[in-house]
Amino acid sequence: MLEWEAALLAQYDGFAEQYNQLVKQGGPTGPEAAFRYIETQLGRLADVRGLAICDVGCGQGELSLRLSRSGADVTGVDLSSEQLAIARGESDRVRWVLDDAMELGTLPDEAFDFVVSSVMLMDVSDHAKVFRASHRILKPGGAMIWVIMHPCFQSPFSHPLGDGSRKVLDYREQFWKSGGTGTIRSTLGAYHRPLAMYINDFMGAGFALGRVDELDRLDTSVDVLPAHFAAIGFKLPK
Ligand SMILES: C[S@@+](CC[C@H](N)C(=O)[O-])C[C@H]1O[C@@H](n2cnc3c(N)ncnc32)[C@H](O)[C@@H]1O
């Protein structure tokens, strides 16, 4: 990781409590839809009791905790020590690890049945490296499930018109920061990438694409267009 990237990510520490509140509220602006999708799909694919799951970019740990309560053996990885401090305060049943998702250098090869990633790929400068690192730590036959903010309908370039529709003003790959001050996105920004890039790079990392989904909005008061995009891919058995 480049020095400026590490410095930028360290700033995520400053938002640990703000993000914790967002998750705890469980409302539509938080990651609840992503959590529900990942839990549902895991349940569809396997009985997770006793299975090894790595939650990449686990944040304050809510998803890891839920999976642990389902009986899985969970490792939560994040680069923000402040977020991990909140997670550690919640449970010692999960193994909390400070590491870079683009390397996962502290985790061994072929150790996990599942890798999950909830709304974090937009935060990393190289999502393909996360896919490759995740592929490395998966057992053959294992799967990765990831969810991102939908780059068409939940992006800085997509504006609701108030009649249930949206106008998309831009779609190119780019780094953006929202206006204002003091918020996560006005401070840290995010990477906007087209869907095709995510899917092609996922397959390029070695995953056999299992399915893709566009998740229903939890809050349909403004429009009903999907707010999240999700994909599942398998590491083929040897
Ligand atoms: C929007 S939060 C999502 C957290 C959690 N997955 C959730 O859904 O609530 C993005 C998280 O990714 C983490 N993150 C960003 N870049 C990372 C990297 N290179 N390695 C590990 N974690 C990273 C941030 O620290 C932050 O906790």
The ligand as a Gaussian input file, in Angstrom:
#p B3LYP/6-31G(d) Opt

LIG

0 1
 C      -18.114000       1.259000       4.789000
 S      -17.151000       0.382000       5.949000
 C      -17.969000      -1.220000       5.947000
 C      -17.704000      -1.980000       7.211000
 C      -18.457000      -3.293000       7.356000
 N      -18.078000      -4.263000       6.361000
 C      -19.947000      -3.043000       7.298000
 O      -20.602000      -3.431000       6.314000
 O      -20.470000      -2.430000       8.239000
 C      -15.665000       0.002000       5.048000
 C      -14.616000      -0.653000       5.913000
 O      -13.544000      -1.097000       5.107000
 C      -12.342000      -0.891000       5.822000
 N      -11.247000      -0.854000       4.867000
 C      -11.043000       0.036000       3.892000
 N       -9.930000      -0.271000       3.209000
 C       -9.429000      -1.377000       3.779000
 C       -8.289000      -2.190000       3.526000
 N       -7.426000      -1.900000       2.538000
 N       -8.090000      -3.269000       4.305000
 C       -8.943000      -3.575000       5.309000
 N      -10.034000      -2.843000       5.598000
 C      -10.266000      -1.758000       4.841000
 C      -12.555000       0.410000       6.560000
 O      -11.659000       0.562000       7.649000
 C      -14.019000       0.247000       6.982000
 O      -14.112000      -0.375000       8.235000

